[in-house]
Amino acid sequence: MTDSDASGPAPSADFPFPHHDGLGPLPELAALRRDAPCARIVLPSGDPAWLVTRYRDVRTVLADPRFSRTRATRGAGPRMARVTTLPDSILAADPPEHSRLRKLVAPAFTARRAEAMRSDVARLVDGLLDRLATHDRPADLVPLLARPLPLAVICDLLGVPRTDGDRLDAWCDALRNLTATADAEVTTAVAEMTGYLTDLVTAKRRRPGEDVLSTLIAARDEGDRLSQDELVSFALVLLAGGYGTTADRLAGSVHLLLDDPERWGQLLREPAMIPRAVEELLRYAQTNVQANLRVATEDVRIGGVLISAGEAVMAVNSSANHDETVFDTPDILDLAREVNPHLGFGHGVHHCVGAPIARVQLQEAVSALVRRFPGLRAAAPPQWKTGLKTRAPRSLPVAW
């Protein structure tokens, strides 16, 4: 819809999209970018919303303060689903509240801190690959690498026991539910994870460590800069985002590399291009089939459509990353792509705080696999997660 036909009916789209195995371009998003860049949808909650798919418009929604995250998580406004939200979390906050919260944790997630962690991440990767090397073939790379690596990194960073990985994995999938799990089960998972982290905070208050969670506890107890609810929600968001998202991206990246043997061969011939290849994998993989909801605080025109104050908007990063007006041949995975302003980690004030550490993990994991397993290949098609807000392999059988 454009300004010239603003009096006509608003374009609409079915949502959620039907499941597609793989991480390739979604035809539904391509059609929307072309024909209806700001389309009406109905959310799983039954609330109406606008779906925004073009790069420029997505950036606007993510950065413009007229689109509020707080309004999408508190009060009686539109919601993604009728389940428990985390109204005290950093993901639900607008500035200046968001700025206050982010300032507390940002020093632990800087690019400099990530680089300082690189050697430790490399050692973790090598230890996991030592076990992979002795494993029966075919081997599933998800439980052997993609899951334990980011789990160890974020648990160590936050001060959470690695041994609780299975429970954390199930909770993280529940938090990313779209249609896979009943609302009551999602609510239970959030309550269980909140209880777990509350108990952990109590234990760390008695015996603090050199970790981010202990630092946040100090901010709560000594500086009174963080409420108890904010503290627990903060820990939950950092754990879920730092673990589940990175695990899915690692598994998806390796799948894409092995899906076309020439891609793997390209990295074998030119390992120095791995950092650039990782950026392209982050751009190309259409992992997100939805995005965090925002609510307009005043009338705003996006993509030729007037969005009224109080209406919900969903701006899809993974669609923006395939916008034909920004990226040359966007539906081709070009590991040597030089100009790549992708939105794989978001944009604006909610740009992923853990992006530098995620990049280091992806780079080190791919580099070590290329170096140690040059004959790595897909042994069978992966199984895919379904009904979540993200697309990712649930299993990734490989051989070498």
C-alpha positions as a Markdown table, in Angstrom:
| # | Residue | x | y | z |
|---|---|---|---|---|
| 1 | Met | 0.0 | 0.0 | 0.0 |
| 2 | Thr | 1.4 | 3.5 | -0.9 |
| 3 | Asp | 0.4 | 7.0 | 0.0 |
| 4 | Ser | -1.5 | 7.4 | -3.3 |
| 5 | Asp | -3.9 | 4.6 | -2.3 |
| 6 | Ala | -4.1 | 5.3 | 1.4 |
| 7 | Ser | -7.9 | 5.4 | 1.3 |
| 8 | Gly | -8.1 | 1.7 | 0.2 |
| 9 | Pro | -8.1 | -1.3 | 2.4 |
| 10 | Ala | -4.8 | -2.1 | 4.2 |
| 11 | Pro | -3.0 | -5.2 | 2.8 |
| 12 | Ser | -3.0 | -8.2 | 5.0 |
| 13 | Ala | -0.9 | -11.4 | 5.5 |
| 14 | Asp | -1.5 | -14.8 | 7.2 |
| 15 | Phe | 0.5 | -15.1 | 10.3 |
| 16 | Pro | 2.3 | -17.2 | 11.6 |
| 17 | Phe | 3.8 | -18.4 | 8.4 |
| 18 | Pro | 3.7 | -22.1 | 7.5 |
| 19 | His | 6.7 | -24.0 | 8.7 |
| 20 | His | 9.6 | -24.3 | 6.2 |
| 21 | Asp | 12.6 | -26.6 | 6.9 |
| 22 | Gly | 15.9 | -24.9 | 6.3 |
| 23 | Leu | 17.2 | -21.4 | 6.7 |
| 24 | Gly | 16.7 | -20.2 | 3.1 |
| 25 | Pro | 14.7 | -17.1 | 2.1 |
| 26 | Leu | 11.0 | -17.3 | 3.1 |
| 27 | Pro | 8.8 | -16.7 | 0.1 |
| 28 | Glu | 6.2 | -15.1 | 2.3 |
| 29 | Leu | 8.6 | -12.4 | 3.4 |
| 30 | Ala | 9.8 | -11.8 | -0.2 |
| 31 | Ala | 6.2 | -11.3 | -1.4 |
| 32 | Leu | 5.5 | -8.9 | 1.4 |
| 33 | Arg | 8.6 | -6.8 | 0.8 |
| 34 | Arg | 7.5 | -6.5 | -2.9 |
| 35 | Asp | 3.7 | -6.0 | -2.5 |
| 36 | Ala | 2.8 | -5.1 | 1.1 |
| 37 | Pro | 5.8 | -3.9 | 3.1 |
| 38 | Cys | 3.5 | -2.9 | 5.9 |
| 39 | Ala | 0.8 | -5.5 | 6.2 |
| 40 | Arg | -2.0 | -6.3 | 8.6 |
| 41 | Ile | -1.6 | -9.6 | 10.6 |
| 42 | Val | -3.4 | -11.2 | 13.5 |
| 43 | Leu | -1.1 | -12.3 | 16.3 |
| 44 | Pro | -1.4 | -15.7 | 18.2 |
| 45 | Ser | -3.1 | -13.7 | 21.0 |
| 46 | Gly | -5.8 | -12.6 | 18.6 |
| 47 | Asp | -4.6 | -9.0 | 18.6 |
| 48 | Pro | -4.1 | -7.2 | 15.3 |
| 49 | Ala | -0.7 | -5.8 | 14.3 |
| 50 | Trp | 1.3 | -4.5 | 11.4 |
| 51 | Leu | 4.1 | -6.6 | 9.9 |
| 52 | Val | 7.0 | -4.5 | 8.6 |
| 53 | Thr | 9.5 | -6.2 | 6.2 |
| 54 | Arg | 11.7 | -3.7 | 4.3 |
| 55 | Tyr | 15.1 | -2.8 | 5.5 |
| 56 | Arg | 14.6 | 1.0 | 5.8 |
| 57 | Asp | 11.3 | 0.5 | 7.6 |
| 58 | Val | 12.6 | -2.1 | 10.0 |
| 59 | Arg | 15.5 | 0.1 | 11.0 |
| 60 | Thr | 13.0 | 2.9 | 11.6 |
| 61 | Val | 10.8 | 0.8 | 13.8 |
| 62 | Leu | 13.7 | -0.5 | 15.8 |
| 63 | Ala | 15.3 | 2.9 | 16.4 |
| 64 | Asp | 12.4 | 5.4 | 16.5 |
| 65 | Pro | 11.4 | 6.2 | 20.1 |
| 66 | Arg | 7.8 | 6.5 | 19.0 |
| 67 | Phe | 7.7 | 2.7 | 18.9 |
| 68 | Ser | 7.6 | 1.5 | 22.4 |
| 69 | Arg | 8.6 | -1.9 | 23.8 |
| 70 | Thr | 7.2 | -1.1 | 27.2 |
| 71 | Arg | 3.7 | -0.5 | 25.7 |
| 72 | Ala | 3.9 | -4.0 | 24.2 |
| 73 | Thr | 4.7 | -5.7 | 27.5 |
| 74 | Arg | 2.8 | -3.7 | 30.2 |
| 75 | Gly | -0.7 | -2.6 | 30.6 |
| 76 | Ala | -3.7 | -3.8 | 28.6 |
| 77 | Gly | -2.3 | -3.2 | 25.1 |
| 78 | Pro | -1.8 | -5.6 | 22.2 |
| 79 | Arg | 0.4 | -8.7 | 22.9 |
| 80 | Met | 2.1 | -11.4 | 20.9 |
| 81 | Ala | 0.5 | -14.1 | 23.1 |
| 82 | Arg | -1.6 | -14.3 | 26.2 |
| 83 | Val | 1.1 | -15.7 | 28.4 |
| 84 | Thr | 3.3 | -14.3 | 31.2 |
| 85 | Thr | 5.7 | -11.7 | 29.9 |
| 86 | Leu | 8.8 | -10.2 | 31.6 |
| 87 | Pro | 7.7 | -6.6 | 32.2 |
| 88 | Asp | 10.8 | -5.9 | 34.4 |
| 89 | Ser | 13.3 | -7.1 | 31.8 |
| 90 | Ile | 15.6 | -5.0 | 29.7 |
| 91 | Leu | 13.9 | -6.3 | 26.6 |
| 92 | Ala | 10.6 | -4.8 | 27.8 |
| 93 | Ala | 12.1 | -1.4 | 28.7 |
| 94 | Asp | 12.3 | 2.0 | 26.8 |
| 95 | Pro | 14.9 | 4.7 | 27.5 |
| 96 | Pro | 15.7 | 6.1 | 30.0 |
| 97 | Glu | 14.8 | 2.9 | 32.0 |
| 98 | His | 16.5 | 0.8 | 29.3 |
| 99 | Ser | 19.6 | 3.0 | 29.4 |
| 100 | Arg | 19.9 | 2.5 | 33.2 |
| 101 | Leu | 19.6 | -1.3 | 32.9 |
| 102 | Arg | 22.0 | -1.6 | 29.9 |
| 103 | Lys | 24.6 | 0.5 | 31.6 |
| 104 | Leu | 24.8 | -2.0 | 34.4 |
| 105 | Val | 25.7 | -5.0 | 32.1 |
| 106 | Ala | 27.3 | -3.4 | 29.1 |
| 107 | Pro | 30.9 | -3.5 | 30.5 |
| 108 | Ala | 30.8 | -7.3 | 30.5 |
| 109 | Phe | 29.8 | -7.6 | 26.9 |
| 110 | Thr | 32.1 | -5.1 | 25.1 |
| 111 | Ala | 34.1 | -6.0 | 22.0 |
| 112 | Arg | 37.3 | -5.7 | 24.0 |
| 113 | Arg | 36.0 | -8.1 | 26.6 |
| 114 | Ala | 34.9 | -10.5 | 23.9 |
| 115 | Glu | 38.4 | -10.5 | 22.4 |
| 116 | Ala | 39.9 | -11.1 | 25.8 |
| 117 | Met | 37.7 | -14.2 | 26.0 |
| 118 | Arg | 38.7 | -15.5 | 22.6 |
| 119 | Ser | 41.5 | -17.8 | 23.8 |
| 120 | Asp | 39.2 | -19.3 | 26.5 |
| 121 | Val | 36.5 | -19.8 | 23.9 |
| 122 | Ala | 39.0 | -21.5 | 21.6 |
| 123 | Arg | 40.0 | -23.9 | 24.4 |
| 124 | Leu | 36.4 | -24.7 | 25.0 |
| 125 | Val | 35.9 | -25.5 | 21.3 |
| 126 | Asp | 39.0 | -27.7 | 21.1 |
| 127 | Gly | 37.8 | -29.6 | 24.2 |
| 128 | Leu | 34.4 | -30.3 | 22.6 |
| 129 | Leu | 36.0 | -31.2 | 19.3 |
| 130 | Asp | 38.4 | -33.6 | 21.1 |
| 131 | Arg | 35.2 | -35.5 | 22.2 |
| 132 | Leu | 33.7 | -35.2 | 18.7 |
| 133 | Ala | 36.8 | -36.8 | 17.2 |
| 134 | Thr | 36.3 | -40.0 | 19.2 |
| 135 | His | 32.6 | -40.2 | 18.8 |
| 136 | Asp | 30.8 | -42.8 | 16.6 |
| 137 | Arg | 29.8 | -41.6 | 13.2 |
| 138 | Pro | 27.5 | -40.1 | 12.3 |
| 139 | Ala | 27.5 | -37.7 | 15.2 |
| 140 | Asp | 25.0 | -35.0 | 16.1 |
| 141 | Leu | 26.7 | -31.7 | 16.2 |
| 142 | Val | 23.9 | -30.0 | 18.1 |
| 143 | Pro | 24.5 | -31.7 | 21.5 |
| 144 | Leu | 28.2 | -32.2 | 20.8 |
| 145 | Leu | 29.1 | -28.6 | 19.9 |
| 146 | Ala | 26.3 | -26.1 | 19.1 |
| 147 | Arg | 24.6 | -26.5 | 22.4 |
| 148 | Pro | 27.4 | -27.0 | 25.0 |
| 149 | Leu | 29.7 | -24.2 | 23.7 |
| 150 | Pro | 27.4 | -21.2 | 24.2 |
| 151 | Leu | 26.0 | -22.8 | 27.3 |
| 152 | Ala | 29.4 | -23.0 | 28.9 |
| 153 | Val | 30.3 | -19.5 | 27.8 |
| 154 | Ile | 27.2 | -17.8 | 29.2 |
| 155 | Cys | 27.0 | -20.0 | 32.3 |
| 156 | Asp | 30.6 | -19.1 | 33.2 |
| 157 | Leu | 30.0 | -15.4 | 32.4 |
| 158 | Leu | 26.9 | -15.2 | 34.5 |
| 159 | Gly | 28.0 | -17.7 | 37.2 |
| 160 | Val | 25.4 | -20.4 | 36.5 |
| 161 | Pro | 26.2 | -24.1 | 36.9 |
| 162 | Arg | 26.9 | -25.8 | 33.5 |
| 163 | Thr | 25.3 | -28.9 | 34.9 |
| 164 | Asp | 21.9 | -27.5 | 34.6 |
| 165 | Gly | 22.1 | -27.4 | 30.8 |
| 166 | Asp | 19.2 | -29.7 | 30.0 |
| 167 | Arg | 16.7 | -27.7 | 32.1 |
| 168 | Leu | 18.0 | -24.5 | 30.6 |
| 169 | Asp | 17.6 | -25.8 | 27.1 |
| 170 | Ala | 13.9 | -26.8 | 27.6 |
| 171 | Trp | 13.2 | -23.4 | 29.3 |
| 172 | Cys | 14.8 | -21.4 | 26.5 |
| 173 | Asp | 12.7 | -23.2 | 23.8 |
| 174 | Ala | 9.6 | -22.4 | 25.8 |
| 175 | Leu | 10.5 | -18.7 | 25.9 |
| 176 | Arg | 10.7 | -18.7 | 22.1 |
| 177 | Asn | 7.4 | -20.4 | 21.7 |
| 178 | Leu | 5.1 | -19.3 | 18.9 |
| 179 | Thr | 2.7 | -22.2 | 18.3 |
| 180 | Ala | 4.6 | -25.3 | 19.6 |
| 181 | Thr | 3.6 | -25.2 | 23.2 |
| 182 | Ala | 0.4 | -24.4 | 25.1 |
| 183 | Asp | 0.2 | -21.1 | 26.8 |
| 184 | Ala | 0.0 | -22.8 | 30.2 |
| 185 | Glu | 3.2 | -24.7 | 29.6 |
| 186 | Val | 5.0 | -21.5 | 28.6 |
| 187 | Thr | 3.8 | -19.8 | 31.8 |
| 188 | Thr | 5.0 | -22.8 | 33.8 |
| 189 | Ala | 8.4 | -22.7 | 32.1 |
| 190 | Val | 8.8 | -19.0 | 32.9 |
| 191 | Ala | 7.8 | -19.6 | 36.5 |
| 192 | Glu | 10.3 | -22.5 | 36.9 |
| 193 | Met | 13.1 | -20.5 | 35.3 |
| 194 | Thr | 12.3 | -17.5 | 37.5 |
| 195 | Gly | 12.3 | -19.7 | 40.6 |
| 196 | Tyr | 15.6 | -21.3 | 39.6 |
| 197 | Leu | 17.3 | -17.9 | 39.1 |
| 198 | Thr | 15.8 | -16.5 | 42.3 |
| 199 | Asp | 17.3 | -19.4 | 44.3 |
| 200 | Leu | 20.6 | -18.9 | 42.5 |
| 201 | Val | 20.6 | -15.2 | 43.4 |
| 202 | Thr | 20.0 | -16.1 | 47.0 |
| 203 | Ala | 23.0 | -18.5 | 46.9 |
| 204 | Lys | 25.3 | -16.0 | 45.2 |
| 205 | Arg | 24.3 | -13.3 | 47.7 |
| 206 | Arg | 25.7 | -15.6 | 50.4 |
| 207 | Arg | 28.8 | -16.4 | 48.3 |
| 208 | Pro | 29.4 | -13.9 | 45.5 |
| 209 | Gly | 31.8 | -14.7 | 42.7 |
| 210 | Glu | 33.7 | -13.0 | 39.9 |
| 211 | Asp | 30.7 | -13.1 | 37.5 |
| 212 | Val | 28.1 | -10.9 | 35.9 |
| 213 | Leu | 25.3 | -12.1 | 38.2 |
| 214 | Ser | 27.3 | -11.3 | 41.3 |
| 215 | Thr | 27.9 | -7.8 | 39.9 |
| 216 | Leu | 24.2 | -7.3 | 39.3 |
| 217 | Ile | 23.4 | -8.5 | 42.8 |
| 218 | Ala | 25.8 | -5.9 | 44.1 |
| 219 | Ala | 24.0 | -3.3 | 42.1 |
| 220 | Arg | 20.8 | -4.4 | 43.7 |
| 221 | Asp | 22.0 | -4.6 | 47.3 |
| 222 | Glu | 24.6 | -1.9 | 47.5 |
| 223 | Gly | 23.6 | 0.8 | 45.0 |
| 224 | Asp | 19.9 | 0.1 | 44.9 |
| 225 | Arg | 20.1 | 0.5 | 41.1 |
| 226 | Leu | 18.2 | -2.7 | 40.4 |
| 227 | Ser | 15.0 | -4.1 | 41.8 |
| 228 | Gln | 14.8 | -7.8 | 42.7 |
| 229 | Asp | 12.4 | -8.4 | 39.9 |
| 230 | Glu | 14.7 | -6.6 | 37.5 |
| 231 | Leu | 17.6 | -8.6 | 38.7 |
| 232 | Val | 15.9 | -12.0 | 38.1 |
| 233 | Ser | 14.5 | -10.9 | 34.7 |
| 234 | Phe | 17.9 | -9.6 | 33.7 |
| 235 | Ala | 19.5 | -12.9 | 34.4 |
| 236 | Leu | 16.8 | -14.8 | 32.6 |
| 237 | Val | 17.1 | -12.6 | 29.4 |
| 238 | Leu | 20.9 | -12.8 | 29.4 |
| 239 | Leu | 20.8 | -16.6 | 29.9 |
| 240 | Ala | 18.2 | -17.3 | 27.3 |
| 241 | Gly | 19.6 | -14.8 | 24.7 |
| 242 | Gly | 23.3 | -15.7 | 25.3 |
| 243 | Tyr | 22.7 | -19.4 | 25.1 |
| 244 | Gly | 19.7 | -20.4 | 23.0 |
| 245 | Thr | 20.1 | -17.8 | 20.2 |
| 246 | Thr | 23.9 | -18.5 | 19.8 |
| 247 | Ala | 23.4 | -22.3 | 19.8 |
| 248 | Asp | 20.8 | -22.0 | 17.1 |
| 249 | Arg | 23.0 | -19.7 | 15.0 |
| 250 | Leu | 26.0 | -22.0 | 15.3 |
| 251 | Ala | 24.0 | -25.1 | 14.3 |
| 252 | Gly | 22.4 | -23.2 | 11.5 |
| 253 | Ser | 25.7 | -21.8 | 10.2 |
| 254 | Val | 27.3 | -25.2 | 10.0 |
| 255 | His | 24.2 | -26.6 | 8.3 |
| 256 | Leu | 24.4 | -23.9 | 5.6 |
| 257 | Leu | 28.1 | -24.5 | 5.1 |
| 258 | Leu | 27.7 | -28.2 | 4.7 |
| 259 | Asp | 24.5 | -27.9 | 2.6 |
| 260 | Asp | 26.7 | -26.9 | -0.3 |
| 261 | Pro | 30.1 | -28.6 | -0.2 |
| 262 | Glu | 31.6 | -25.8 | -2.3 |
| 263 | Arg | 30.9 | -23.4 | 0.6 |
| 264 | Trp | 32.9 | -25.6 | 3.0 |
| 265 | Gly | 35.6 | -26.0 | 0.4 |
| 266 | Gln | 35.9 | -22.2 | 0.0 |
| 267 | Leu | 36.7 | -21.9 | 3.8 |
| 268 | Leu | 39.2 | -24.7 | 3.5 |
| 269 | Arg | 41.0 | -22.9 | 0.8 |
| 270 | Glu | 40.7 | -19.4 | 2.4 |
| 271 | Pro | 40.3 | -19.7 | 6.2 |
| 272 | Ala | 41.2 | -16.1 | 6.6 |
| 273 | Met | 37.7 | -15.2 | 5.2 |
| 274 | Ile | 35.9 | -16.9 | 8.1 |
| 275 | Pro | 35.0 | -13.7 | 10.0 |
| 276 | Arg | 33.5 | -12.3 | 6.8 |
| 277 | Ala | 31.7 | -15.6 | 6.2 |
| 278 | Val | 30.2 | -15.5 | 9.6 |
| 279 | Glu | 28.7 | -12.1 | 9.0 |
| 280 | Glu | 27.2 | -13.4 | 5.7 |
| 281 | Leu | 25.8 | -16.5 | 7.5 |
| 282 | Leu | 24.2 | -14.1 | 10.1 |
| 283 | Arg | 22.7 | -12.1 | 7.3 |
| 284 | Tyr | 21.5 | -14.9 | 5.1 |
| 285 | Ala | 20.0 | -17.3 | 7.6 |
| 286 | Gln | 16.3 | -16.5 | 8.0 |
| 287 | Thr | 16.2 | -17.7 | 11.6 |
| 288 | Asn | 13.6 | -15.3 | 12.9 |
| 289 | Val | 10.0 | -15.8 | 11.7 |
| 290 | Gln | 8.8 | -13.0 | 13.9 |
| 291 | Ala | 10.3 | -10.2 | 16.1 |
| 292 | Asn | 9.6 | -8.5 | 19.4 |
| 293 | Leu | 6.5 | -6.4 | 19.3 |
| 294 | Arg | 6.4 | -2.7 | 19.6 |
| 295 | Val | 3.5 | -0.3 | 20.0 |
| 296 | Ala | 3.2 | 3.1 | 18.4 |
| 297 | Thr | 2.9 | 6.0 | 20.9 |
| 298 | Glu | 1.7 | 8.4 | 18.3 |
| 299 | Asp | 0.6 | 8.3 | 14.6 |
| 300 | Val | 3.5 | 7.3 | 12.4 |
| 301 | Arg | 3.7 | 6.6 | 8.6 |
| 302 | Ile | 5.7 | 3.5 | 7.7 |
| 303 | Gly | 5.9 | 2.0 | 4.2 |
| 304 | Gly | 3.2 | 4.2 | 3.0 |
| 305 | Val | 0.8 | 3.1 | 5.7 |
| 306 | Leu | -0.5 | 5.2 | 8.6 |
| 307 | Ile | 0.1 | 3.4 | 11.9 |
| 308 | Ser | -2.1 | 4.9 | 14.6 |
| 309 | Ala | -1.1 | 5.4 | 18.2 |
| 310 | Gly | -1.7 | 2.3 | 20.2 |
| 311 | Glu | -1.3 | -0.1 | 17.3 |
| 312 | Ala | 1.2 | -3.0 | 17.5 |
| 313 | Val | 4.1 | -3.3 | 15.0 |
| 314 | Met | 6.4 | -6.2 | 14.3 |
| 315 | Ala | 9.6 | -5.4 | 12.3 |
| 316 | Val | 11.3 | -8.5 | 11.1 |
| 317 | Asn | 15.1 | -8.3 | 11.0 |
| 318 | Ser | 15.6 | -11.4 | 8.9 |
| 319 | Ser | 13.4 | -10.0 | 6.2 |
| 320 | Ala | 15.3 | -6.7 | 6.2 |
| 321 | Asn | 18.5 | -8.8 | 5.6 |
| 322 | His | 17.1 | -9.9 | 2.3 |
| 323 | Asp | 15.9 | -6.5 | 1.0 |
| 324 | Glu | 16.8 | -6.3 | -2.6 |
| 325 | Thr | 17.3 | -2.6 | -2.5 |
| 326 | Val | 20.1 | -2.9 | 0.1 |
| 327 | Phe | 21.9 | -6.2 | -0.7 |
| 328 | Asp | 23.1 | -7.3 | -4.1 |
| 329 | Thr | 21.6 | -10.8 | -4.9 |
| 330 | Pro | 20.4 | -11.1 | -1.3 |
| 331 | Asp | 19.1 | -14.7 | -1.8 |
| 332 | Ile | 22.6 | -15.9 | -2.6 |
| 333 | Leu | 24.8 | -16.9 | 0.3 |
| 334 | Asp | 28.0 | -15.1 | -0.7 |
| 335 | Leu | 30.7 | -15.9 | 1.8 |
| 336 | Ala | 32.9 | -13.2 | 0.3 |
| 337 | Arg | 30.3 | -10.5 | 0.5 |
| 338 | Glu | 32.0 | -7.2 | 1.3 |
| 339 | Val | 29.2 | -4.7 | 1.9 |
| 340 | Asn | 27.0 | -6.3 | 4.6 |
| 341 | Pro | 25.1 | -3.9 | 6.9 |
| 342 | His | 22.9 | -6.7 | 8.2 |
| 343 | Leu | 20.5 | -6.5 | 11.1 |
| 344 | Gly | 21.3 | -10.0 | 12.5 |
| 345 | Phe | 21.8 | -8.6 | 16.0 |
| 346 | Gly | 19.1 | -6.0 | 15.7 |
| 347 | His | 19.4 | -2.2 | 15.6 |
| 348 | Gly | 18.8 | 0.8 | 17.9 |
| 349 | Val | 18.8 | 0.7 | 21.7 |
| 350 | His | 17.9 | -3.0 | 21.7 |
| 351 | His | 20.8 | -4.0 | 19.6 |
| 352 | Cys | 22.0 | -7.3 | 21.1 |
| 353 | Val | 24.4 | -6.6 | 24.0 |
| 354 | Gly | 26.0 | -10.0 | 23.5 |
| 355 | Ala | 26.7 | -9.6 | 19.8 |
| 356 | Pro | 30.6 | -9.4 | 20.3 |
| 357 | Ile | 30.7 | -12.6 | 22.3 |
| 358 | Ala | 28.4 | -14.4 | 19.9 |
| 359 | Arg | 30.6 | -13.4 | 17.0 |
| 360 | Val | 33.7 | -14.8 | 18.8 |
| 361 | Gln | 32.0 | -18.1 | 19.4 |
| 362 | Leu | 30.9 | -18.5 | 15.8 |
| 363 | Gln | 34.3 | -17.5 | 14.4 |
| 364 | Glu | 36.2 | -19.8 | 16.7 |
| 365 | Ala | 33.8 | -22.8 | 16.2 |
| 366 | Val | 33.9 | -22.5 | 12.5 |
| 367 | Ser | 37.6 | -22.0 | 12.4 |
| 368 | Ala | 38.3 | -25.0 | 14.5 |
| 369 | Leu | 36.0 | -27.2 | 12.5 |
| 370 | Val | 37.6 | -26.2 | 9.3 |
| 371 | Arg | 41.1 | -26.8 | 10.7 |
| 372 | Arg | 40.4 | -30.1 | 12.5 |
| 373 | Phe | 37.7 | -31.7 | 10.4 |
| 374 | Pro | 38.4 | -30.7 | 6.7 |
| 375 | Gly | 36.3 | -33.7 | 5.6 |
| 376 | Leu | 33.3 | -32.7 | 7.6 |
| 377 | Arg | 30.0 | -33.4 | 5.7 |
| 378 | Ala | 26.3 | -33.7 | 6.3 |
| 379 | Ala | 25.5 | -37.4 | 7.1 |
| 380 | Ala | 21.7 | -37.0 | 6.9 |
| 381 | Pro | 19.2 | -34.2 | 6.7 |
| 382 | Pro | 18.8 | -32.3 | 9.9 |
| 383 | Gln | 15.6 | -32.4 | 12.0 |
| 384 | Trp | 14.1 | -28.9 | 12.5 |
| 385 | Lys | 12.6 | -27.2 | 15.4 |
| 386 | Thr | 9.0 | -26.2 | 14.8 |
| 387 | Gly | 6.5 | -23.9 | 16.3 |
| 388 | Leu | 9.1 | -21.5 | 17.7 |
| 389 | Lys | 9.9 | -17.9 | 16.9 |
| 390 | Thr | 13.1 | -19.1 | 15.3 |
| 391 | Arg | 14.1 | -21.7 | 12.7 |
| 392 | Ala | 17.0 | -23.9 | 13.7 |
| 393 | Pro | 18.2 | -27.5 | 13.4 |
| 394 | Arg | 17.1 | -29.7 | 16.3 |
| 395 | Ser | 19.7 | -32.2 | 15.2 |
| 396 | Leu | 22.6 | -32.0 | 12.8 |
| 397 | Pro | 24.1 | -35.4 | 11.8 |
| 398 | Val | 27.6 | -35.1 | 10.4 |
| 399 | Ala | 30.5 | -37.4 | 9.4 |
| 400 | Trp | 34.1 | -36.9 | 8.4 |
